[in-house]
Amino acid sequence: MSNIINAENMQFAIGHFDLLNHANFSLTQNEKVGLIGRNGVGKSSFLKILAGKEELDSGTLHIQRDFKVVYVAQEAHFNPESTIFETVSEGLGALKDILKTYHTQSIMVANKPDDLSLLENLNQLQLELENHNGWVLDTLIQQTLAQLELPKDELIKNLSGGEKKCVQLAQAWVQNPDILLLDEPTNHLDIDTIIWLENLLLEFKGSIVVITHDRRFLDRVVTRIVELDRGRLTSYSGSFKQYQEKKRQEIAIEIEHNHLFDKFHAQEEAWIRKGIEARRTRNEGRVRRLEELRKQKQARREIQGQVNLTISEACKSGKIIVELENITFAYPNKAPVIQNYNGIIQRGDKIGLIGSNGVGKTTFLKLILDELQPTSGLIKRGSKQKVAYFDQFRNQLNNSDTVFEALGQGNDTVTINGKNKHVMSYLEDFLFHPSRANSPVASLSGGEKNRLLLAKLFTQPANILILDEPTNDLDIQTQELLEQLIRDFSGTVFLVSHDRELLENVITQSIIFEGNGILSNYIGGCYEDYQLTKKQNHENNQIVTQNNPKQNDIRTIATKKTPTKLSFNEKRELESLPKEIEALEKEQNQLNESLLQPDIFKTQYQKAIEWQKRINEIEELLMDKLNRWETLETKQQKCSH
């Protein structure tokens, strides 16, 4: 199949930093390409080059004639005073003015039905629309807005970030493109809208180049991965999961190759420095080879580092984190956001909060944090709680601070798990080059601000993590590291995210925000499984019980049909629990034997008290782990039938 886009030997730099370095790229008809890479490597710049928004420094770019290219930027730049309909129709060229005038005239005629001049104008506009196939496009706009639940007469300035993203997508779609260039199309979208977009793109007959950090989206939509890494574009056919496996193998080979190269280079450098006696025996060929090695070393594209995520864990909290009894919350003169909700959350639970934008997830977190009080009902909080809170709007960062000031707070060191670390060194753990330490926070990209907030957050000793959209703007590698940290965290986690891969891999239970104040409890973190189960239950008139006042522990609320499979995290946990239980029982037996020694409380009173305290802790831990093991075993058995 011939290429509809062909680019060769592309070079593009910003300042002294090469974003594209002799890079090549091609795109065939009906191909769907996922463009990935670390934050700041130049993905958005490359997409702008394909869209004709930026020019190459050198190289060639050829796009077949008569192929319509439509570009959706990462952020929307609309006239805030325009309506949604006017904005979406912007992509239709001259036809947009006819449609805009027609809709304005329609409103005027509705208000003045007896005005003959208005009716005549409306008839003339109708003829023009018929001549330009305008009714088909008008219908397409109306259908697209209806699918996205966007009111056509609403002003842009009144829209949320997610709604503006939907307007961007609608504007692109009605242009009937041959090639779609999408920069982070899932940003700000809720899960239902992301799934709608996936299905739309799967049916799309044209070609796509999409930048996204949404791993599930990549796996569902794209047919090829192209990675931008250190100025080069490398193609990997197949799914994102297939790319990950190939990439792991490539990195291992590259590390081994660099190790052997460095060893040989060091030997040659040692040889050239041996002095007069060695110089007598050295030959010109070997000297030339050393010069070539030096050039290769200088030109080598070093493997990029990765974020080093470590959190300061506080002492263990009490067993009950929070108990919510018949909670209702409503803002003044508004319908309830949460209505008659009951639940108990215990130490070690990892809770996913899932629902559409604006449905009340952040409000729920503020109730947990005691920043808001319920309109009615009772919230009981446990003891020894140390909370670290990541807010999606990054309000904890002061834009006028430097990166160093934001983290150090007047100190040169931070304390991580009881050990002091210099702020500069800690910043490097989060991939901040020393030269960025004095940059103002305002100058950072979205991904950099998220990394800085995570760095700041993880200096706080915590046994409860509250994470509100922590993966926004983070590259895939950092997302995976954050996922691992959440899995390994021994405390309690509340997670708001539209990242389905993250939710499914780390969450043990979900609270689903259905809308109209209704919250449903669900075991596991797979939203698609929940939707399927809910549909099946509805078809069988067995709707899952919601907000039952008699049910006060969310872990025991399960669906009545088709239990979800164990998540990756749950499988891993189930495998490790027997060994953990065995180790705890062994430790408990040893401590009990030690306490049976004669006169132990006379000769080693302090140690005996510590042993007794540890035995009590183990007893509590054993109960938790045995209960958890039984829950997972039961779930696995149900899934196998």
Secondary structure, DSSP 8 states (H G I E B T S, - for coil): --EEEEEEEEEEEETTEEEEEEEEEEEETT-EEEEE--TTSSHHHHHHHHHTSS--SEEEEEE-TT--EEEE-SS----TTSBHHHHHGGGGTTHHHHHHHHHHHHHHHHH-TT-HHHHHHHHHHHHHHHHTTHHHHHHHHHHHHHHTT--TTSBGGG--HHHHHHHHHHHHHTT--SEEEEESTTTT--HHHHHHHHHHHHH--SEEEEE---HHHHHHH-SEEEEEETTEEEEEES-HHHHHHHHHHHHHHHHHHHHHHHHHHHHHHHHHTS-HHHHHH--HHHHHHHHHHHHHHHH-------------B-S---SEEEEEEEEEE--TTS--SEEEEEEEEETT-EEEEEE-TTSSHHHHHHHHTTSS--SEEEEEE-SS--EEEE-TT-TTS-TTSBHHHHHHTT-SEEEETTEEEEHHHHHHHTT--GGGTTSBGGGS-HHHHHHHHHHHHTTS-BSEEEEESTTTT--HHHHHHHHHHHHH--SEEEEE-S-HHHHHHH-SEEEEEEETTEEEEEESS-HHHHHHHHHHHHHTT-----S-TT---GGG---SSS-----HHHHHHHHHHHHHHHHHHHHHHHHHHHHTSTTHHHHSHHHHHHHHHHHHHHHHHHHHHHHHHHHHHHHHHHHH-
